[in-house]
């Protein structure tokens, strides 16, 4: 055992050390302490899954103390530990949804995330100060919820795609505006800058530069005026959705880009942008170039630019005719949230479409699945994200839909799990703390009743969740869900986040 591992174990309050042979022993008898050591919890007889290799290690014991994993292996349970026998269960790292727009008050989204095994979420629009409050209280341990990384307000070009009466968007026109916006969101407490589709190239470049100056990273859409290769080379750390990437890998790329730059929209005309984008996407999808794809995807891979495909969102918009709220999940949504989702689908996306549009959209869904398969085959780093807020997604549950979509597109179950665990940890700079079941890491874990590597749907078969060492037992998990079910029937407490998160009436692709 290396010295750093010994030093870590020596620092655990239990004074325990896991020796090279896998045994467990007490600390040196001369060690004294003035505080009561934290209780050790042992999860016994589990199969631990390594999401990086796909290796399954049966009959393991996972030892937890405070918020850390202090041992993993075929090791003895220390005297005085609380043993939880989990024979036949599977342990994976805590899951991450890397593109969410929470809804409701603190009684809704945070517990739904945890009940579904999500111990980390990336909130993609800091439209409400309440989100920063949730983040900070969760970190302080005064609110039960997943680790939250929260974006700035959306920064968009002029005219913005969002109605300012529905959602707060920072509209910038030129480099000076863009730099001021970055400084503003830094002061407001954003963890990163969220960029959007209608930014001019000048404004976007200024955001990239100013963010670097103030110590923030930039995530978001690939702006219409900037190619994905330039987005990647300049240092934007993630590209959300497939729109901009699909346009960049066409044999008619120059024509497609001219058409994209020709889109005309007024302030708040998200739907107008979306409808004008559709025929451009259709051309690009039918002129896919393997050589251009290899070039673009190779750039993303070399630069470590993550792609969050959000197939859950694309599935809804490409198959509006089949979009329904899962009746089993309706009890976790307020009437207002369901009503908003119904309105958006019926009035903004399903209305006035031609038969040709409907046919094209269905074919686009099949194309997007093939496109994501190509991303995996080119080893582009992929993160699982849902765009929760899209009709009819339900916080937490939607991530399991996304995992199934990724596998349906051609990923292996291991690759899908990696995209929801280890890859997000690396992206957030937390790979030494999260993303695998190892001694020394934060105790964010999901215990499953069945093997997710044989069937990704088994990710839904959640038995127990561990968040920063706190055990959410099967009974406690059911209490979380019951609490949400009761909360959505009651008046909200304080400020709330509307269905669609930052969507407003657009309710998607944000």
N, C-alpha and C positions, 0 to 999 in steps of 0.2 A: 504494500500500500504506500502511495507517495506521501510526502511529508505534509502537503496541503490538506489531503483528506484526513490525515491523523489530527492535524491542527483543528480542522472543522469539527470533527467528532469530539475532540477534547473540549471544545467550547460549548457543546450542547449541554443544556442545563441538567440533563440526566447523568452527565459525566460518563457516557457510554462510548465504547470504541468497537467498530466492526473490524475484526482482524482479517488478514489475508485469506485465511482458511474459511471465512464465512461465519465464524463463531461470534458470540456476543459476550463482552466482559465488562465489569464495572471499572470505573476510573481508579487511579492510584489512591490508596487509602489515606494518604497524607493530604489530599485535596480537601479543602474546607469551603463552605459557602454559608452565607447568611440569609439566603433566600430559599424558599421551597422549590425544588426542581419541578418543571412542568411535567404533566402526565404524559407518558408515552402511550400511543395507540398503535396497535398492531393489526393490520389487515392480513389475514392469514389464508393460505392455500389458494391464492389467486394465480391466474395466468397473466403475466405482464407482457404487454405488446410494445415492441420497439417500432415506432412509426417510421423510422429512417430505414431500417433494414427489412421490416416485416417479420422479424424473428419473434417467436412466441416462447416465453419461458414459464412453464407450468410449475405449480406447487411452490410459489414464492410467498415470502412474507415482506410486506412493506411497513416499515416503522416510521411513525410520524411523531414529532415533538414540536410544540408551538406551531409555527407556520411552515416547518421544513420537513422534508423527507430525510431521515437520518440513517436509513439502511434499507437495502433491497437485496433479497437473495434467499437461499435456503438457510435461514438463520433462526436461532432460538428466540423465543419471545422473552424479553427481560422480566424479571420478577417485578410485580406491581403494575405491569402494563395492562391496559384495557384491550382485550382481544376481541376482534370482530371476525368471526369465521365466515369466509366468503367462498367456500368450496364451489367450484364450477363457474366462478365469475371471472371476468376479464377486466383488466385495468389499463386505461389509456390516459394520456395527458389531458388536462382540461381543454375544452374546445374554445375556439375563437371565431366570432363572426366579424369579419373585417370590413363590413359595410352595412351599418344599421342607421336607422332614423327612429329612435324610440318614440313610443306613444303613451298617452295616459299620464298618470302621476306616478310617484315613486312606489305605489302599491301594485303597479301593473308590469311595466317592462323589466325592472331589475329582478323581481322574483321569477318571472317567466324565463329570463335568460338562465338563471341558476338552475331552475327545475329541469331545464333541457341540457344541462352539462356545460353551459357556456360560462367560463370563468374570466374571459376577456372579450371586450367588444371595442370596435373602433367606430365612434359616433362621427358621421360624415358631414354634419352641419351644426355648428354651435349657434343655432338660431335663438336659443333661449338660455339665459344665465342659469336657469335651473339645472341644466346639464353639467355645468362646471361645479355646481353645488353637489349634485349626486356624486360626481367623480371624487371630489375632495372628501365627502363624508364616507364614501365606501373605503377610500384609502385610509381614513382615520379609524375605521372600524365602527362608526356610529350608524351606518346604513348597510344593510345586507344586500350585496349585489356583486356583479362581476367587475373586475378591473376595467376602467373606462379610459380610453384615449380619445380626446374630444377635439374636433376640428374647430377652425374659425368659422365665422359667418362665411357663406359662399361669397367669393369675389368673382364678379362677372363683368363683362364689357357693357358698353352703352350702345344700344338699348339692351338691358338684361332680359333674359327669357322669363323672369319671374315677376308677377304682379306685386309691387311694393306694398299693396294693401293686405296681401296674404302672407308674405314672408319677408323677413328682413334680409336683404342682399346688399352687399357693398358694391356699388357700381363705380367703375374706374374708367377714365378716358385719358390714357397717356401715362408716361413713366412716373411723373410726379404724383399723380393720384394713386398709382399702384404702390409706390414706396410708402406713401402715407398710410395706405390701407394695411400694409404688412405691419408697420409700427403700431397701428391701432389694435390689431388683433393680438399682437404680442402683449400689449398692456392689458387687454381684456382677459388674458389667461389661456388662450388657445394653445393646444399642444402641437398643432401644425396648421399650415395654410391650406385651405381648400380652394382650388381653382376650377373655373367653369368654362363652358363651351364657347361663349361669345367674346372672350377676351381677345383684344388685338395682340399681334405678335409683340409689339413694343411694350405693352402693359405686362404681358406674361413674362418677358425677359427681365423687366424691372422687378417683378415679384420674385423671380428665382434669385436674382442678385441680392435684393434687400433681405429676403428670408435667410440667405446664407450669412449675411452681416449680423442679423439679430439672433441667430442660433435656432431658427425654425426650419423644418423640412416642408416640402411642398408635395401634396397628393391631390388627385382629382381627375377631372376629365382631360383628355387631350383637346386643347382648343382648336376650333375649326381652322384657324389661320396657321397652325403649327403642325408639322408632320410628326408622327410618333418617334421617328429616329431622332429628330431634334429634341423632342420632349425628353427622351431617354438620355441623350448625350449632354444635355444641359443640367441634368441632375434631378428632374422631377422623379420622386421615388416610387410612385404608383400611377397606373392608368386604370381608371374605373370603366367598366362595361366594354363592349366589343365594337361600338360604333366607329371610333376613329381608327382603330387597328384594321378593321375590315376594309376601309377605304384605301389603306396604304399598300395593300397587297394585290392590286388589280393591274392587269395589263393596260388598262385605260386610266392609270392613276392620274395623269396630268389633266385629262378631261374631267374625271371625277372631282378632282380638287377645284377646278374652275367652277364646276356646278355648285360645290359646297360653298365656295366664297360668294357665289351669286345668290344664296338664300337671303331673302329679305323678311325681317320680322320687326314688329313694333314691341314696345315695352310690355312685358307680361305675356307674350304670345308663344309660350312654350309649345302649345299644341301645333301652332303654325310651323314652328321649326321642325317638330317631329314629323309632321305630314310631308314637308318638303324634303326632309332627309330620306324618307322611305324609298322613293324611286332611285335616289343616288346609291343607296345601299344595295338595291336590287341589281343595278348595273355592276357594281363591284363584286357582288356575290357570284355573278355569272361570268366574271372575267378573272377569277382567282389565278394568281401566278405563283407557282411553287418557288421559282427563283427569287421573286420579290419577297415572298414570305420568308425564305431562308435568310435573306439579307436583313429584313426588319427584325425577325425573331432572334437572329444572332446578335444584333445590337442590344436588344432587351436583355438577353441572357448574359452577355459580357458585362453590361453595366449594372446588373442586378436590379433592373427595373421590374417591379412586381406588377402583375396583371390580376385584377379582381374581376372575373367575367360576369358575375351576378346573373347566372343563368336563371335563377328564380324570377328575377325581374323580366328578363327577355322572354321567358316562357309565357308569362302573363300577357305581355303586349303583342306577342306573335300569335297567340291563341286565345284572343279575347272571347271568342264564342264559347270556349270550354272553361273559362275562368269562373270558379265558384269558391265560396268560403267553405272549407271543410266543416260539415255540420258538427263534428265532434269537437271542434275548436271554437265554435261560435260563442260558447259560454265564457271565453276569456277575452271577448271584445265587447266594448260598450256599444249601445245602440247608435250613438253618434259616430263612432268609428266605422261601424258597418254601413251606416247611411252614407258616410263620405265615400267609402270604397264603391258602393253601388252607384252613386252619382258620377264619380270619375269614369268608371267603366262605361256606363250607359250614355253619358252625355259628351264625353271628351274623346273616347276612343272607339266605341262601337257604333256611334251614330254616323250616318251618311257615307258609309263605305261602299265602294263598288264591289261586285263579285270578284273582279280581278285583284283588287287590293287584298281582299280576304284570302284569296288563293296564294298570292305572293307572300303574305305574312306567314301563312302556315309553312310554306317552303323555306322561308327565312329561318324558322326555328330549326329545321333540319340542318340548314347550312351552318347556323351558329354552333350546333353540337359538333359538326365536323371541324369547324374552326378551332374550337377548344381542344379537340383531339390533336390537331396540328400543334397547338401551343405546348401541350404535354410532350409530344414527340420531339419537339425542338428544345426541350428542357428549359423553356421559359419559366421563371419562378411564378407560381400561381398561388393566390390566396383565396380561400373560401369566403365569400361575402354574399349577402342576400338582397341588399337594398330593401330590407324590411321597412315598411312604409308603402311599398307597392301593394295595390289591391291583390289579393286578399291575404297577404302575409301576416303571420302572427309571430310576435317576438319569440325568439328561442326555437320554436318549432320549425321556423323557416330554414334554419341552418341544416336541419336533417333533410329537408327538400333539396337544398343546394348540394349536399354530399351525394344524394341519389342522382341529381342531374349531372354532376361531374363524372360519376361512374357511367351513367347512361351515354355520356359523350365519348367515353373511351378510356377514362382514367381507371386505374386499378383501385380497389378499396383502400389499399395502403397509400397510394398517391393522394386520394381524396382526404384521408385522415391527416396526412402530412400537411396538406394545404390549409387545414383547420387547426393545426397544432404547432409543429416545428417551424414551418415557414413564417407564420405570424410572429413567433417568438424572435426569429432572426431579424425580421423586418423592424420590429420594435426595439431592437438592441437588447433583448432580454433572453438570448439563447443560453446564457450561462445560468439563468434562473428558471426558465420555463421550457416547455415543449417536449420533455421526455420524462420518464419515470426513473429518476436517478437520485442517489443520495446526495444531499447538499442543495438540491433544487427546492423551490417553493412547492408546497403541497397543494397543487391544483390538479385534481384527478377526477376521472369519471369511472365508476364501476358499472360494467354492463353484464346483463344476464346471458348474453350469447356473443359469439365471436364476430366482430365487425369485419374481419378480413375475409371471411367466407361469404358474408352478405352484408353490404353496407347498411341495409335497413335495420340491422341489429344495433346501430348507433342510437336508435330510438328506445332500445330496451334498457333504460337506465334504472339501476338499482340504488346507487348511492353517489352523491357528489361530494367532493372535498374542495373547499375554496379557502386558500391560505391556511390550511390546517383545520378548518372548521368542518366537522362531519355533518352532512345533510343526509340523514338516514332515509330509508324508503318512507317511513311515516312522516318525517319532517318535510320530505319532498311533496307528499300529498297535501300537507298543510299549506305549503307555499301556493300550490295550485288552487286549493280551496279558497285561500285568501284573495287571490286574483279574481276568482269567480264571484266572490262577494263584493269586491271593490268596484267592479265594472257595473254593478247594479246600483251603486250609491252615487250621490253627488261627489264630484272631485274635491280633493282636499288641496286648496291652494292652486298654484299654477299647474297647467297641464300641457301636454304636447298632443296636438291633434293628429288624427290618423293621417298617414302620409308624411309625418315628420316634417321635413323641409319642403314637402311637395306642394302644399297648398292644393289648388285644384288640379295641378299637373300630376301630382301623386306618383311620379316615377322618375327613373333615370337621373338621379341626382347624386 
